[in-house]
Amino acid sequence: MLLTHVARDEERDVELRPMQFFHIMRRIFGYAAPHRRVVIVLGIITLVRSIQLPLLAHILSTVIQGAISHGDFHGALVGAGEFAAVAAFTQITFGYRVLYALELGELVVRDMRNAIFGHLQELTASFFNKMKVGRIISRMSSDLEAIRLGVQDIVFMSIVGIGQALIASALMFRADHVMFFIIVLLGPVIWGLNRHFSRQLINAQREAQESFSRVTATLAESVTGIRVTQGFVREETNASLFRNLLQDHSRYNLTAAKASAIFLPMLEFNSQVFIGLLILVGGWRVLHHQSTIGAIVEFFLQSGNFFDPIRNLSGQYTQAFTALVGAERVFRLMDTKPDWADPVTAQPLEGLRGQVEFRDVSFGYDPARLILHDISFAAEPGQTIALVGHTGSGKTSITNLIAKAYLPTSGTLLVDGQDITQVTTPSLRKHLGVVQQSNFLFEGTVLDNIRFSRPEATLAEVVDTARKLDCLDLFEMLPDGWNTQVGESGNALSLGQRQLVCFARALLADPRIFILDEATSSIDAITESRLQASLALLLKGRTSFVIAHRLSTIRQADMIMVLADGRIIERGKHAELLAMNGAYHDLYTQFVRAE
């Protein structure tokens, strides 16, 4: 997201309906199914917990009505012992409930995180062109943490609360069913308040989560592009725009807080109304011999067990919706289908020779806006094909199709005579070596990054690869040699050193098809001269596609194709194209003058 305005999220949340809630909950707890032992133990503990607090209140009520009211010290002592034993068991049960709930929450989130990561590996390049990194991080962090809270706390606390309220209700009904029905009339009031304020809470919470995604995405982009920001003195402007995003996020959080500030005190007031009704109605019934002091004592002691769960459930209502909205966003990501997938009939490529043929291939990242038009050519095994043309002419799009990052919009692309759509993607890519102008290095050592293409390679094989590239001395000159840390995204190395790592990484895989996209643009002229001489030998026998603005590097190519507006306008060898006195001649003349 370019920080020129406070952007709204193009990925809007949909309104969740009750049936969707159950569907989402089923999917969440589908991840709990493999952990059956934890679920069963936690379920038993939860049921026991729902009984314990009403039982403690009932024991206390019985002691007050019986032993204490009759002055029976021994009976009061026995009752105190029973109360203490149940209370101790209650605390032990609570500890185990927390332990198992935390364990289940961690297991569910761990499995979901693994599933998301695995799914991301299967998505095609177009998805990552559209989806901001910050949003993906938000799904893997804040949204999953909301789910964790829902699993380990809200669900089981809600079950305990509901069970506790039901048992308290049964004991209150047993004590005085008339007074109980009067008290229950508060139920519709609580339900009405809950329904009225829940929508405000849900909408505000959803907006807060989405605004947090925008904050995360912008932060990730700003940190990545900090040098550009500083280079154009945009620090204060970007900071101001980021403050606007934070204010937007705070506004939604405050909206939810304001709704809660009205909602929760109203629930608290309901319990006070309950006490007032208890004194008024209960006192009247006792005075008229229609009830007993013991019943009022039971009502008083059970009132917390009845109203506290209702109040807590209402507070957890918002948290539950936060978890459900987070889960909906996570599952929407997991339900994203790749633009394409290998058909079940796809066959692995065996013994790849390296023949590549385009037959009337057209392509557009958006099918309605084509970038390539009717591209046709054939590259025989071992040939070097150079692609030249101005920026935006379609050179990189051709190599993206060869690497099967995308599929042709129309036409046919063949590798060794087989339609690329009918061969398995991994079997094709393991024969590819790609070096781009801007390559990515993973945090770790130089050796780790070179071995990324072939983890089983020995140090001797890595050294031999560097020697073939005529850059062994450049690696050995690094501060810690092969064990030099590259830093985040390779920032501890110069651009040229990063590029050498990428060359070695690609060559170590021993590919049959090589793609070099402005691969030497970051390397100094002396190193490039050494590298080009080595590459000429190394690329021999491999089919190579070379994109270069330095036209001196492609003079020996078997075929040079000149592209303009997504079409091949000239093709031939260097001398042939110069003799044509056309577009290539003009490009080469401009290059010579620039040199």
Secondary structure, 3 states (H helix, E strand, C coil): CCCCCCCCCCCCCCCCCHHHHHHHHHHHHHCCHHHHHHHHHHHHHHHHHHHHHHHHHHHHHHHHHHHHCCCCHHHHHHHHHHHHHHHHHHHHHHHHHHHHHHHHHHHHHHHHHHHHHHHHHHCCHHHHHHCCHHHHHHHHHHHHHHHHHHHHHHHHHHHHHHHHHHHHHHHHHHHCHHHHHHHHCHHHHHHHHHHHHHHHHHHHHHHHHHHHHHHHHHHHHHHHCHHHHHHCCCHHHHHHHHHHHHHHHHHHHHHHHHHHHHHHHHHHHHHHHHHHHHHHHHHHHHHCCCCCHHHHHHHHHHHHHHHHHHHHHHHHHHHHHHHHHHHHHHHHHHCCCCCCCCCCCCECCCCCCCCEEEEEEEECCECCECCEEEEEEEECCCCEEEEECCCCCCHHHHHHHHCCCCCCCEEEEEECCEEHHHECHHHHHCCEEEEECCCCCCCCEHHHHHHHHCCCCCHHHHHHHHHHCCCHHHHHCCCCHHHCECCHHHCCCCHHHHHHHHHHHHHHCCCCEEEEECCCCCCCHHHHHHHHHHHHHHCCCCEEEEECCCHHHHCCCCEEEEEECCEEEEEECHHHHHHHCCHHHHHHHHHHHHC
